[in-house]
Amino acid sequence: MSVYPTSPFSTRITWPNPIEPIWQMLPGGGTRLPSWKRPDIGLCDRLFIGAVVNLSKETRGWGAIQWLGEVYQTSRPTLYAIGERTKADLLNPAYRRTEEAEIKPNSVDAPAAKTVVVTPNRLMRTALTLQFPVGSSERSAEDCLEVALDMGRSPAFLSHLLHEAGARAGEILEKVDHTPLGPAMQARDELFVGRDPILLMVEPHSLVITGLYATAERDAETWGCVLLLTQDRQVQIQGLAEDHCIPYAASCKIIHLDAAIQKDVWHPLADVGKVIHDVEREALHQMEGVEKLEKRLRKHWTEADFAELVKLSQSLEELLAQSERLRFWRGCLWDAVELVDWRSGEIRNRTINQWLAEESLKEMKKLPHPRIQALVERLEGVLPEMLTFLNGIEQPLANWQVQAQAHFEDPQALTYFQSRVARLWRLEHALRNGQKQFQKAVREAKQWLADRIVDDPATQELAEKLLSLLERVVRTSSAAETINSVLRPYLDRRRECTDLVSRQLFLNLFVLWFNLHKFDRGPRHGKSPYELAGIDLGTDDWMTLLGYPPD
């Protein structure tokens, strides 16, 4: 006989903390208010969500937010919003007075409804908000203003407002001092509206857009002007992360820019995948020919058809063998452009990676297919600039090791600690990119590091510095492509920006809004690009800078 009843938390659970058993014990129903966007989530559930969201990441465990989203069938922003509101209400002395009034609408003490006066300034702010972040067209914005404020404005008025605000935004951007960025890598890319290019410069870590220009050409001279304009804004270009566009190299020569060039590692290896697909498709086509010949030979056997069958079968086997070998060496090439080995945690160096890449290309060159030969020729031309990132990390890593040697007396202990922290960084990146098979490995690596740095601030500081050092390594131009993916929907809804002047004014507004908007999720959650970079414009409200402050 048990003296005490069995605790529900003693059973085997999914999370390291008893989150799921607590959720199972929550009562159904509960208080609901009509103002809630999700009235199906009651008060008990909201308090539970708020408690989980406001736990530290280490306490609540990996995957808790995703589990909440699946249980309550809601998005992550909604969960974070409920968490923020719960935290603010519990810290607010006047706890939920307005919603208590909603529960008792007939109460004598119920406050009167607030009347909003639609001033011209509020109208301007609403119209600009409908452009960023809403992204509505001018005619859609006209309908929204008519419904929401009973004050319709014509598309001509809205167009004039955008042009005027875009001109002011351009003046503000010209005066922004980017010195806090320090010597920084710049990712650059191109986006096309029809046949007209838009040239982009962005700092990869903070995602600060340092230049966004609507131009008529995309040649080397135009890109040279963009680089000069970027430098005029006090941007110290330490290096350029770019894809394999032909005018890029010539643009640096024209303005005599001596910067490290990091060619994107994703596009060339994606081209290898395309060649593999083409070779396999060719083999499939020959396989269909072999099957047709076999059917013909079953009905009527001829010596010529048999000879053709033998020739096709040999060609088919050769193509399949080349495809298999190319797939293997593609994996070796991916390994050659890695920064950290996910198996051992070893931080790579230029000598080892370049040797592996060159040996892989030598073996690929032995494959006789013309597509493979042309591919190897292209890869040999860009390989040195694909490994530039390994030169950039060499000196910062050496400085970190000197600092760490003062803390670790045993060199082997330092090497082991470095490899475990680097492996954690690599596994987290793999998990962030959707490779869910590393979930268990990430949890184990995090637990080891947490046990190692507990009650040891010096070791924790060293681990954070190494993680930051690895995070600042730039291997691809994905930051510029990310900005392009955000900008593209806005341009698709604004087909009236047909001339370069109006398009540039719109781009000025986009840059000012994006650099001052706060990220909703991810590692940059709650901060804007300018805030991450340490650039202060006096306010984080982009409409206030344009001359339309809140009423």
Protein Blocks (a to p, Z undefined) as FASTA:
>chain_A
ZZbdcdfklpccfbfbffklmmmmpcgeijddfklmblmlcfklmmmmmmmmmpcfklno
ghklmmmmmmnopafklmmmmmmmmmmmmmpmbgoklmmmmmmmmbmklccdddddddfk
lmmmmmmmmmpmnlpafklmmmmmmmmnopacdfklmmmmmmmmmmmmmmmmmmpcckln
opaddddddddehjaccdddddfklopafbdcddfbfcfklmmmmmmmmmmnopacfbdc
ddfbfklmmmmmmnopacdddddfklmmmmmmmmmmmmmmmmmmmmmmmmmmmmmmmmoc
cfklmmmmmmmmmmmmmmmmmmmmmmmmmmmmmmmmpfbdfknopacdfklmmmmmmmmm
mmmmmpmbfklmmmmmmmmmmmmmmmmmmmmmmmmmmmmmmmmmmmmmblklmmmmmmmm
mmmmmmmmmmmnopaklmmmmmmmmmmmmmmmgoplklmmmmmmmmmmmmmpcfbfklmm
mmmmmmmmmmmmmmmlmbfklmmmmmmmmmmmmmmpccfbdjkgoiafklmnopaehiac
fklmnopacZZ
